[in-house]
Amino acid sequence: MKKTVVIDVVALSQRLIGEHTPFLKKWTSKGHKASINPVLPAVTTSAQTTYLTGKWPTDHGIVGNGWYFKDECEIKFWRQSNKLVQAKNIWDLAKEKDPEFTVSNMFWWYNMYSTADYQVTPRPLYPSDGRKIPDCHSYPMDLRDRLQEELGQFPLFSFWGPNTSIKATQWIADASKKVDEWKNPTLTLIYLPHLDYGLQKYGIDFSKISKDLSEIDKVCEDLITYYERQGAEVILLSEYGITSVNNPVHLNRIFRKAGLIQVKNELGLETLDAGTSRAFAVVDHQLAHIHVKDKSDLALVKKLLEETPGIELILDEEGKKKYHLDHKRSGDLVVVADKNSWFTYYFWLDDSKAPDYARCVAIHQKPGYDPVELFLNPEIKLPMAKVGMKVLKKKLGFRYLMDVIPLDATLVKGAHGRIPEDSLDHPVFFTNDKSLTEEKHIDPTEIQGLILKKIFS
């Protein structure tokens, strides 16, 4: 078996490799480069699971970063159990070929409770007093303790939210090297999320994202240099490319105005009640799953969608089959935004009635993905002072609400999820082994086979 590492540089596309990424520009020119035909939806969990299983969402069941759990009547995002994946993982196939094979999964999604030998994934602590404490989960369990003793506490608040920075990505890179030193796995999977943040905030604006590009370039240089010194074969890839947008589309507000959304009054604020709503959208960047309780409302819902600017595709049963999304977790309809648009989860019509979680980083409470969590509310005077006071309350043991996120979706300038027209914006695949493949365009279901070929060639 050949020692192999797969580095997932989130949101990297060929368009971004250039003057601000000198190492990647040089390294990728030496081997073979290809673009990956994007999965629909082109989002983290669907893409990663397709790569690792060699199956489409139709078969593995990961139809987005979240979906409507019909048996519970709840919308849930960012679940972590690998039991949700309905297909064999690459490491199970590799172990069948050679029982001596081992794998380290460093922050790829659906990491928890899998059969991977070594697992590390973000997992905050939620004490009963309401605090959220940065932490991670691992298998074996003591791996988490050893890593945090060596590297410090996992910087969760740099991983997502308005305080994102290179710190979380650097921690993951350093932890990956530590696990390699301690365990020497055959295959290492590494997730580097840093580019995701600036690109969603600013879109393709090199005057604003050049620093992010330079930072990720240095992390990649350090990782690739380290692993090549260990004699490892390196594959570098991404899950999707991000493109510029300027039009947020509020699908649930459209359904609300049509009398299809049911809200619940909770202490004077509104929450979405999916179980009693006639129709609602589970939004995920530039794709949304539309669930319709009574199928007699389908024609009405479809008409509303057809009349909504910013929607490019409305997929019915045949459409879902065409795009490999015909799974029971998918919506009755699936809609895809046009190139300038993305979908918000907003369902309230009056900001004064928005739920308390709307102004917080609350990825497990919101019934849809919310990239506005990357911004501090520009209307807050001295925002860092306000954050500091809330942190002080937290340290003193008082209850607090970190309500510093704006409700202005027009702040978001970059998105992903649809399939971009230009292959320069598609996910990338680079290998230092020119014999691995000669293809210039690779289906995402081929990635698993290429990794296995590299390990067992």
N, C-alpha and C positions, 0 to 999 in steps of 0.2 A: 504493500500500500504506500502511496505517496502522500506525505504530509501536505495538507492543503488548507488555505485560509480564504474565506469569501468575505470581502469587505463591502458592506452595503452603505454607500454614501447617498443618503436620502436626497432626492430632488436634483441630483447631478444629471446634466444633459450635455450633449456635445457643444451646445451653444455657450456653455459656461466655461469651457476649458480654453484657456488662452493666457493673456498677459498676467492675469491675477492668480493663476495656478501654474507657475513655472515647473514645479516638480511633476504634476500630473500631465502636463503637456508633453514633457520629455519622456516620462515613463510609458504613457499610452501610445507613443509613436513607435516604440520598440517592438511591441507584440502585435496581437490581432485585436481590432476594434470592430464592434457591431452595435447596432441599435436593437432594442427589444421591443417588439410589437406590444403596446400596452394592454394590460388586463382592463376590462371594464367591470367595476369602477377602478380607475387608476389611483388607488389609495393603499395605504401601508399594509393592512392585514390581508386584503384580497391578493395583492401582488406577492407578498412574502409567502403566503400559503400556496399559491400557484407555483412559485419557484421550488418550494421544498417538497411538494407532493407530486408535481408533474401533472396535476389535474386542474380543470377549470372550476370556477365557483359552482357550476351546476353539480359537480361531483363532490367537492370538498366542503361546500356549504358556507363558506365565508363570503357572504354577499356584500360586505362593507365593513367599516370599522365598528358598526353597530347595526342592530336591526330590531324589529318588533318581535318580542317573545310572546307569541300568540297564546300560549297556555297560561301566562301570567298577566297578559294585557299590559305589558310594560315595555317601554323602549329602553334598551340598555346599550351603552357604548363602552368600548375598551375593556371587554371581558378578557380574562387572562388564561383560563384553563385550556390546555391542549385537548381536552376531551370534546371540545366544540368542533374540532377539525375531523371531518368524516372521511379521511383518506390517510394512507400510510405516509409517514414522514421519511425523508431521505435517509435518516440515520437507522431506521428500522430495516430498510432495504440493504444498507451497507453492512449491518450486523449479520444479515442473512448470508451475505457473500463471505464475510470474514468475521467471526466472533471476537477477534482481537481489536476490531475497529472501535474507536471512541470519538465522541464529539463534545465540543464546548459551545453552547449556545449563549452568546453574550448580547442579550437584549433584543433579539428578534422576537416577534410577537407570538402569542400562544405558547409561551415558554414554560409556564407552570404546569406541573404534574404530567409532564411528558416522559418519554423513555430516554431522553438525552442524558448523557453521563454527568455533565456539568452544566448548570443552568443559573443564570443571573438575570434578573428583570426588575424594573422599578416597582416598588410596593410600599407606599407610605404607611405609617402607623396612625391609627385614628383612635386615640384614647376617648373614654366616655365623656370627658369634659369638653369635647368639641374641637380639640386641637388637631392639626395635621402635621405630622413629624416626618421629615425626609428619611427614607430608608429604602432598602431593596430586599428582594427575596432570592433565595438560592437553593440549589440542591447540588451537593449535600448541604444541609442547613448551616454547618459551621463555616462553609466557604464565604458566606456573607460576612460573618464576624471577622474572619481573617483578612478579607479584602478591605473592610472599613477600618481595621486596625492599621493596615499598611498605608491606605490612601486617604483616610478620612471619610466622614459621612458622605454617602452618595448625595450630590448636590441637586436634589429634586427640583428646587425652585429655579434652577438654571436649565432644567430639562424641558419645562413648558411654562408658559405664562409671560407676563411683561418683563420678567427679569432673566429671560433666556440669554445664554452666553455660551462660549466655547467650553466652559468648565465641565458641563455634563458629558459632552462628547469626549473631552480629554480624559475624564475619569473612566469612561467605558473603554477607551483605547488602552489606558494604563492597566485597567483590571484584566483586559484580554491578555496582555503580555504576562501578567502575574500568573493567571491560570495556565498559560502555556508553559511557563517555567516550572510550575508545581506539578502539572498533570500530563503535559506533552500529548494532547489529544491529536488524533489523526486529522480531524476536520474541526476548524474553528469558524464560527459564524459571528460576524461583528457588525453591529448596527451603529452608524454614526449620523445622528439626526440634525446636525448643526445648520445646514443650508436651508432646511425647511422654514426656519423662523424669519430670516430677513427677506426671503423670496415671497413668503405670504404677506409680509407687511408692505413690501415695496415693489413687488413684481420684478421684471427684468430691467432693473435700473442700476447699471454698473457703478454709477456715482455713489450709490447707497449700499450696494452689496459687495463691493470690492474687498472690504475688510473681512467679511464672512468667508469669501472665496480664499483669501490668503490664509486665514486661520485653518480652514479644513485642509488646504493643501499641505500645510506643515504637519498636521496630524497624520495625514496619509503618508507623507514622506517618512515620518518616524516609524509608523506601523509596517509599511512595506519593506523598509530597510531592515527592520528587526527580523521580520519573518523570512526574508530572503537569506539573511545570515544563518537562519536555522535550517536552510535547505528546503523551505516550503515553497510550493507553487501558489501563486497569488491570483485570485480572480477578483476583480473590482466591478461592481455593478450598482444599479440604482433601481428604485421601484417605479418612479414616474418622473416627468419633468414638470416644472411649474411655469405657467404663462401668465401674462399680465391680464387683469380684469378691471372693469369699472362699473359693473352693474349687479348689485345684490338683488336677488329675487326672493320675495317673502311668500312662499307657497302657502304656509299655514294661515297667514293673514287673508289670503284670497279665499281659502276654504272657510275661514271664520266669518267673513262678510257674506258668504253664501249660506250660512247657517249650518255648516257641516261639522264644525269644531265645537266640542263641549269643554268648557273651562270650569274649574272649581275655585270658589272663593276660599282662600286660606289666609286668615288674619288680614283681610282687606286687599290681598294680592291674588293674582290669578295663576293657576297651574293648569297644564293641559291634561285632560282625562282621556287617554287614548281608548280605553275600554268602552266608553259610552259615546265616543265621537263617530259620526257617520263616515267621515273620511279625514285623513291626516297624512302628512308627509314626514318620513324619516329622512332627514337631509344629511348628506355626506359630501361636503365640498361641492362638486359640480354634478352630482348624481343624487337622485332622491327616489326612495321607494314609497309609492302611494298605496295606502291601505284603505279599502272601502268595505265598510261593515255589511251593508246590504247591497248585493250586486245589482239591484235595480237602480242604484245611484251611479253606476259606472258611466253611463252615457253623459250624465250631468257633469261628473268629475272630468271626464275626458274633454268635454266642451270647454270647461273652465281653463284647462291646461292649454288647449289649442289657442285660446284667446290671450294667453299670457306671453308678453314679450320676454325674450331671454331664454326660452325653451327651444332646443333644436330637435330633440327626438322624444317621442312618446312610444314606449315599447309595450305592446300587449303580449299575449302568450307567444305568438310567433316571433315577435321582436326579441323577447327574452331568450328564446332558443337560439336565435341568430348570434346573440352576444354572450352565450354561455351563462345566462343568469336565470334559467328556468329551474329554480329551487324553491322549496316550500317556504324558506325564510324570506324570499323576495316579496316585494309588494305586488298587488294586483296589477298595477302599472308601474313602470320604471321610467323616469324622465331624466334627460341629460341636457345640461345647459349649453348654450352657444358659447363661442370662444371668448366673449367679453363678459360672461355672467357667471354667477355662482349662487347657491341656495343658502339662505339663512334658516334657522329653526324658529324664528320669532313668530309668536302666535297672538300676542296681546296687541291691542289697538291704541292703548294709552300707556305711555312709559311709566306713569305714576303707579300703574297696576302690574308692572312687570314683576315676576317672581324674584325673591331675594337672591336666588342663585344667578340670575341674569347678569348682575354686576360683579360676580365673583369668578374666579377660576374654579369651575365645578364640572369637570368632564364626566363625572358619573351621575350627575343630577339632571343635566340638560338633555332634552329629548332630541338631540341632534348635535352635529359638530359645530363649534363656535370659534372661528379663527380670530374674532375680536378679542379673545382672551390674551392675545399677544400685546395689547395696547393698555397703557394707563390712561384713564379718563382725562382728556386735555382740559376739561372744564374745572378740574380740581386745582385749586391754588396750592402751591407747594406740595405736590403729590408725594414726594419722598418723605416729607415731614409727617403727612397723614399715615403713610405706610409704617413709618417708624413708631408712631404712637400706637398703632394697632399691634405691632410686634411687641412693644413694651407691655401692653395689656395681656398678650399671650404669655409672655415670660412671667408675669405676675400672677398668672392663673385665672384672669378674668375672661369671661366670654367676650368674643369679638366677632365682627363680620368684616372680612377683607373685601369690601365692596368698592373696588377701585377700577373696575372694568367699564368702559363706555358702552353705550347702546347704539353706536353709530357704525353701521355695517359698511358705509362708504369708505371707511379708513382702510379696509382691506384692498390691496392692489395686486395680489397674486393668488392663483388657485390651481387646483388640479382635480382630476377625477374623470374628465372626458378624455377622448383620444385626440390629441392635437394633430392638425393637418400636416405640419412640418416635422419630418423625422429628426431634425435638430433638437426638437423639444421632447423626444421620446426618451425613455430610460436607456441606459448604456450598459454595455458588456465589454470588459477588457480582460485579456489574459496575456501573460508573458510567454505562453506556449502557442506558437503559430499553427502547430499541428492539431490543436484541439478542435477547431472548426474553421471552415473557410467561408461560412455564411456571413453576409453583411447585415441581414435582418433575421432575428431569431424570435420564434414564438416563445412566450413565457413558460409554456409547458415543457420546453426543451431544456430549461436551465437545470432541472434536477439531473437529467441524463448527462449533461456536460460536466457537472460536478462529479458525478459517479465515474465518468470516463476518466477524468483527471486523477481521481484517487486510485483507481484500479488499472490504469493503463500500464 
